[in-house]
Amino acid sequence: MSNRDKALELVATGMVSAEDMLTMALKYMSEDDVADMLDVNELSDRFHEEYTEDDYDDSMDGDHESALASAGFGTDEDYGYYGGDDY
């Protein structure tokens, strides 16, 4: 039996309430995990009517520059290079 099935069985048999299991799971998960779970289940802000494209933060959208930034490396501009031929 998988651990997920075991958790569901504990709720189904009354060993733990659904609210307590949810609380345990949410406290265990990281903020990113919770955000991803809400998004995958279409419960995040971007699925609400009042959400606009202006609310979307694409600063780390998976392009080369954001990959380097997330790895701890800055952009050329961060190191003083602005496209000139002189170094």
C-alpha positions as CSV (number, residue, x, y, z in Angstrom):
1,M,0.0,0.0,0.0
2,S,1.3,3.4,-0.9
3,N,1.8,6.1,1.7
4,R,-0.9,8.2,0.0
5,D,-3.3,5.3,0.3
6,K,-2.3,4.8,3.9
7,A,-3.1,8.4,4.7
8,L,-6.5,8.2,3.0
9,E,-7.2,5.0,4.9
10,L,-6.4,6.7,8.2
11,V,-9.0,9.3,7.4
12,A,-11.5,6.8,6.0
13,T,-11.3,4.6,9.2
14,G,-11.6,7.6,11.5
15,M,-8.0,7.3,12.9
16,V,-7.5,11.0,12.0
17,S,-9.9,13.6,10.8
18,A,-9.7,15.0,7.2
19,E,-9.0,18.5,8.7
20,D,-6.1,17.2,10.8
21,M,-4.6,15.3,7.9
22,L,-4.9,18.4,5.7
23,T,-3.2,20.5,8.4
24,M,-0.4,18.0,8.7
25,A,0.1,17.8,5.0
26,L,0.1,21.6,4.5
27,K,2.5,22.1,7.4
28,Y,4.9,19.5,5.9
29,M,4.8,21.0,2.4
30,S,6.9,23.9,1.3
31,E,5.2,27.2,0.2
32,D,6.2,26.3,-3.4
33,D,4.6,22.8,-3.0
34,V,1.4,24.4,-1.8
35,A,1.3,27.0,-4.5
36,D,1.9,24.3,-7.2
37,M,-0.8,22.1,-5.7
38,L,-3.3,25.0,-5.8
39,D,-2.3,25.9,-9.4
40,V,-2.5,22.3,-10.7
41,N,-6.0,22.0,-9.2
42,E,-7.0,25.4,-10.7
43,L,-7.4,27.0,-7.3
44,S,-4.7,29.6,-7.6
45,D,-5.2,33.3,-8.2
46,R,-4.6,33.0,-11.9
47,F,-7.8,31.0,-12.3
48,H,-10.0,33.6,-10.6
49,E,-11.9,36.2,-12.7
50,E,-10.2,39.2,-11.0
51,Y,-6.7,37.9,-12.0
52,T,-5.1,39.8,-14.8
53,E,-1.9,39.2,-16.8
54,D,-0.4,42.1,-14.9
55,D,-0.5,40.0,-11.8
56,Y,1.7,37.3,-13.3
57,D,5.4,37.5,-12.3
58,D,7.5,36.0,-15.1
59,S,10.9,37.2,-13.6
60,M,11.9,33.5,-13.4
61,D,10.2,32.2,-16.5
62,G,12.8,29.5,-17.4
63,D,14.8,31.5,-19.9
64,H,18.7,31.5,-19.8
65,E,19.0,34.6,-17.8
66,S,16.6,33.5,-15.0
67,A,18.2,30.1,-14.9
68,L,21.6,31.7,-14.2
69,A,20.0,34.0,-11.6
70,S,18.4,31.1,-9.8
71,A,21.7,29.3,-9.8
72,G,23.4,32.3,-8.1
73,F,25.0,33.8,-11.2
74,G,24.1,37.3,-12.2
75,T,23.6,38.8,-15.6
76,D,26.4,40.5,-17.6
77,E,25.0,43.9,-16.4
78,D,25.4,42.8,-12.8
79,Y,29.1,42.5,-13.4
80,G,29.5,45.8,-15.3
81,Y,29.3,44.6,-18.9
82,Y,26.9,46.5,-21.0
83,G,27.7,45.3,-24.5
84,G,30.7,47.3,-25.4
85,D,33.9,46.0,-26.9
86,D,36.1,47.1,-24.0
87,Y,36.4,44.9,-21.0
